Amino acid sequence: MTQHRQIEEQALTWFVRLSDVEASEADWRAFGDWIAVSPAHRTAYDALEQVWVDLDDALTAAPAEPIATVTPLRRAANDDVRITRRRAWLFPVVGIAAAAALTAGLWPQFMDRPVIYQTQDAPQTITLEDGSTVKLNRHSSLQVRFNDGRRQVSLQDGEAAFDVAHDASRPFTVEADGRQVRVIGTAFNIVSHNDDFAIGVERGIVSVQAKSAQTPVRLTAGQTLHQAGDQAAELGATDADSVSSWSTGVLVYRDAAITDISRDLSRYFDKPFTVSASAQGLRFTGALRIADETTMLAQLRDFSPVTVERTPNEVRLSARASR
């Protein structure tokens, strides 16, 4: 067996392993170690994943044959989906793609209408039909559209923490203001507001297609990506456990710019926050308990060297004068 073929089989093994609903954090970490060994590993895995992406696109684009007298069969509640998935992998990858392509015209498409979720002054936890969960932060809007071949979500504005159920046959994509995130199963957090985009990965691996980028970027646990407008995307690192800390009632910051904190609070309270020139270079490390505007601003004032000026229409942050 050639080395190239051996790597392809290893990639296939990882793809099957991570598609299992029981894939553990240790599995994802071991996969990350395997990917890091050689660029050839990443290339082989990406090529395999692309087979499924192309197949998914082909099945979705195929015109449905009208079958008025046939009722689609539903899987019994106690059927083990994982057994079916594993049996499918007994066939070569090319064979799967070919067989599915031949039968694409026989698959009727049952496209559900999109479901829209919108929050005001309180977050909401949403359980999707595939078992995935979304924690939608306050002042946020989300659109969900599932069908037989795709799981599509659009974060139209705001912030959301995703914990995606594994299903290699139905890629899960999140669109946010012209950017696309594609996953199979993982946990991550996205902010998209006023053309400012940020994503952090808590568990697993995600693929992010930033605006104006030629190729997607793959992020693993603890990695972040930030993009303002059409500027180049910036990669960073954070504590994976704090990626979606807001969902537990706390905003955690590590050496964060006051300007970044002001953007968060502006979104939380749906009003403009401005940072004076004197405070532009200030940074903050600490935690803010999520509460009402008065309480959170008091925390920021107490824990950082800023003064706060409030009006009914805006909040202005300035550097505190030295004594």
C-alpha positions in Angstrom: 0.0 0.0 0.0 1.4 3.4 -1.0 1.8 6.1 1.6 -0.8 8.3 -0.2 -3.3 5.5 -0.1 -2.6 4.9 3.6 -3.2 8.5 4.4 -6.5 8.4 2.5 -7.6 5.4 4.6 -6.6 7.2 7.8 -8.6 10.2 6.7 -11.6 8.0 6.0 -11.3 6.4 9.4 -11.2 9.8 11.1 -14.2 11.0 9.1 -16.3 7.9 10.2 -15.1 8.2 13.8 -16.0 11.9 14.2 -19.3 11.4 12.5 -20.4 9.1 15.3 -22.7 10.8 17.8 -20.6 9.4 20.6 -17.4 11.0 19.4 -15.6 12.4 22.5 -13.5 15.4 23.2 -10.5 13.0 23.3 -11.4 11.9 19.8 -11.4 15.5 18.5 -8.1 16.3 20.2 -6.5 13.2 18.8 -7.8 14.2 15.3 -6.3 17.6 15.7 -3.0 16.0 16.6 -3.2 13.8 13.4 -4.0 16.8 11.2 -1.0 18.7 12.6 1.5 15.9 11.7 1.6 16.7 8.0 0.0 18.9 5.4 -0.8 15.7 3.5 -3.2 14.7 6.3 -5.1 17.9 6.0 -5.2 17.7 2.2 -6.6 14.1 2.3 -9.2 15.0 4.9 -10.3 18.1 3.1 -10.7 16.2 -0.1 -12.8 13.6 1.6 -15.0 16.2 3.2 -15.4 17.9 -0.2 -16.8 14.7 -1.6 -19.7 15.0 0.9 -20.1 18.8 0.3 -20.3 18.3 -3.5 -22.7 15.4 -3.1 -24.8 17.4 -0.7 -25.0 20.2 -3.2 -25.9 17.9 -6.1 -28.7 16.2 -4.1 -30.1 19.6 -3.1 -30.0 20.9 -6.6 -31.6 17.9 -8.2 -35.3 18.5 -9.2 -37.8 16.5 -7.2 -40.1 14.1 -9.0 -43.7 14.7 -8.0 -45.0 11.6 -6.1 -48.5 12.5 -5.0 -49.6 9.0 -3.8 -46.5 8.0 -1.8 -46.0 8.9 1.8 -42.4 9.1 2.9 -41.5 6.5 5.4 -40.3 7.6 8.8 -37.7 5.7 10.8 -39.0 4.0 13.9 -38.3 5.8 17.1 -36.1 3.0 18.4 -34.0 2.5 15.2 -30.3 3.0 15.7 -29.2 5.6 13.1 -25.5 4.9 13.9 -25.8 1.3 12.6 -27.1 2.5 9.3 -24.4 5.1 9.0 -21.6 2.6 9.7 -23.0 0.1 7.3 -22.9 2.7 4.6 -19.1 3.1 5.1 -18.5 -0.5 4.1 -18.7 0.8 0.5 -15.7 2.7 -1.0 -16.1 6.5 -0.9 -16.3 6.8 -4.7 -19.0 4.1 -4.7 -21.1 6.0 -2.2 -20.9 9.2 -4.3 -21.8 7.3 -7.5 -24.7 5.4 -6.0 -26.1 8.5 -4.4 -25.7 10.5 -7.6 -27.6 7.8 -9.6 -30.5 7.9 -7.1 -30.6 11.7 -6.7 -33.5 12.0 -9.0 -35.5 9.6 -6.9 -35.2 11.7 -3.7 -38.1 14.0 -3.2 -37.2 17.2 -1.5 -39.3 18.3 1.4 -38.1 21.8 2.1 -39.5 23.2 5.3 -40.3 26.9 5.6 -37.6 28.7 7.6 -38.3 29.2 11.3 -37.3 32.6 12.7 -36.3 33.1 16.3 -35.8 36.6 17.7 -34.9 37.8 21.2 -35.3 41.1 22.9 -34.1 41.7 26.5 -33.5 38.1 27.4 -31.6 35.1 25.8 -33.4 32.0 24.5 -32.3 28.3 24.3 -33.5 26.6 21.2 -33.4 22.8 20.5 -33.4 22.0 16.8 -35.0 19.0 15.3 -31.7 17.2 14.8 -30.8 17.5 18.5 -28.5 20.5 18.1 -28.9 23.3 20.6 -28.6 27.1 20.0 -28.4 29.6 22.8 -29.5 32.9 21.2 -28.3 35.9 23.1 -30.4 39.0 23.7 -31.2 41.4 20.8 -30.5 38.6 18.3 -32.2 37.1 15.3 -31.8 33.6 13.8 -33.4 31.8 10.8 -33.4 28.0 10.6 -34.1 25.9 7.5 -33.7 22.1 7.6 -34.4 19.6 4.8 -33.4 16.1 3.9 -29.9 17.1 2.8 -29.0 20.3 4.6 -29.0 22.0 8.0 -28.9 25.7 7.3 -28.9 28.5 9.8 -28.6 32.2 9.3 -27.5 34.5 12.1 -29.1 37.6 10.9 -27.9 39.7 13.8 -26.5 39.3 17.3 -24.8 36.4 19.0 -25.4 32.7 19.3 -23.7 29.7 20.9 -24.1 26.4 18.9 -23.7 22.8 20.1 -24.2 20.9 16.8 -25.2 17.2 16.7 -22.9 15.0 14.6 -24.4 14.1 11.2 -21.8 13.7 8.4 -24.6 13.2 5.9 -26.1 16.6 6.6 -23.6 19.4 6.9 -24.5 22.1 9.3 -23.9 25.6 7.9 -24.2 29.0 9.5 -24.4 32.1 7.4 -23.6 35.5 9.0 -23.5 38.6 6.9 -21.8 37.1 3.9 -19.6 34.7 5.9 -20.1 31.0 6.1 -19.3 28.5 8.9 -19.5 24.8 8.0 -19.4 22.0 10.6 -20.3 18.4 11.1 -20.6 18.4 14.9 -19.0 20.7 17.4 -19.6 23.6 19.8 -18.8 27.2 18.9 -19.9 30.8 19.4 -20.6 33.5 16.8 -21.1 37.3 17.0 -22.3 39.2 13.9 -23.4 42.8 14.4 -22.9 45.9 12.4 -20.6 44.1 9.9 -18.4 43.0 12.8 -17.9 39.2 12.9 -16.2 37.0 15.5 -16.2 33.2 16.1 -14.6 31.1 18.8 -14.5 27.3 19.0 -15.2 25.5 22.2 -15.0 21.9 20.9 -14.2 20.2 17.7 -13.4 21.8 14.4 -15.1 24.4 12.2 -14.4 25.7 8.7 -14.9 29.5 8.2 -15.2 31.3 4.9 -14.5 34.9 5.7 -15.5 37.8 3.4 -13.2 38.3 0.4 -11.2 35.2 1.4 -10.1 32.8 -1.3 -10.0 29.7 0.9 -11.8 28.8 4.2 -9.9 28.8 7.5 -10.1 25.7 9.8 -10.4 26.5 13.5 -10.0 24.1 16.4 -10.9 24.3 20.1 -9.6 27.5 21.7 -9.0 29.3 18.4 -10.8 32.5 17.3 -11.4 34.5 14.1 -12.4 38.2 14.0 -13.2 40.2 10.9 -14.4 43.8 10.7 -16.1 44.6 7.4 -14.0 43.5 4.5 -10.7 43.8 6.4 -8.4 40.8 6.6 -9.5 38.2 9.1 -7.5 38.1 12.3 -6.8 34.7 14.0 -6.4 34.5 17.8 -6.5 32.2 20.8 -8.7 32.0 23.9 -9.7 29.7 26.7 -12.1 27.2 25.1 -14.1 27.1 28.3 -14.9 30.8 28.1 -15.9 30.9 24.4 -19.6 31.1 25.3 -19.4 32.3 28.9 -22.2 34.7 28.4 -24.6 31.8 28.3 -23.8 31.1 32.0 -24.5 34.8 32.9 -20.9 36.1 32.8 -18.8 38.0 30.2 -15.2 36.9 30.6 -12.4 39.2 29.1 -8.7 38.6 29.0 -6.6 41.6 28.0 -9.6 42.9 26.0 -9.7 46.4 24.5 -12.2 48.7 26.1 -13.5 49.3 22.5 -14.4 45.6 22.2 -16.2 45.7 25.6 -18.1 48.8 24.5 -19.3 47.0 21.3 -20.6 44.1 23.4 -22.4 46.4 25.8 -23.8 48.4 22.9 -25.3 45.2 21.5 -26.6 44.1 24.9 -28.4 47.3 25.6 -29.3 48.2 22.1 -27.9 51.8 22.3 -24.6 53.4 21.1 -21.5 53.2 23.2 -18.6 55.5 22.4 -15.1 55.5 23.6 -13.2 58.8 24.0 -9.7 59.2 22.7 -8.3 59.0 26.2 -9.7 55.5 26.7 -8.9 54.1 23.2 -5.8 52.3 24.4 -7.2 50.9 27.7 -7.5 47.1 28.1 -9.4 45.0 30.6 -9.0 41.6 32.2 -11.9 40.4 34.4 -15.5 39.2 34.4 -18.7 41.2 34.3 -21.9 39.7 35.6 -24.7 40.1 33.1 -27.4 42.3 34.6 -29.2 45.5 33.8 -27.4 48.5 32.3 -26.9 50.3 35.6 -25.4 47.3 37.3 -23.1 46.3 34.4 -21.8 49.9 34.0 -21.1 50.1 37.7 -19.0 46.9 37.5 -17.0 48.2 34.5 -16.4 51.5 36.3 -15.3 49.7 39.5 -13.1 47.1 37.8 -11.4 49.2 35.1 -9.9 52.8 35.0 -12.9 54.3 33.1 -15.5 56.9 33.8 -19.1 56.4 32.5 -21.3 59.2 31.2 -24.9 58.1 30.5 -27.7 59.8 28.6 -31.0 58.3 27.5 -29.6 57.8 24.0 -25.9 56.8 24.5 -23.1 55.9 26.9 -19.6 57.4 26.7 -16.5 55.8 28.2 -13.5 57.9 29.1 -10.2 57.2 30.9 -10.3 58.0 34.6 -8.1 61.0 35.6 -5.0 60.1 37.6 -5.0 61.2 41.2 
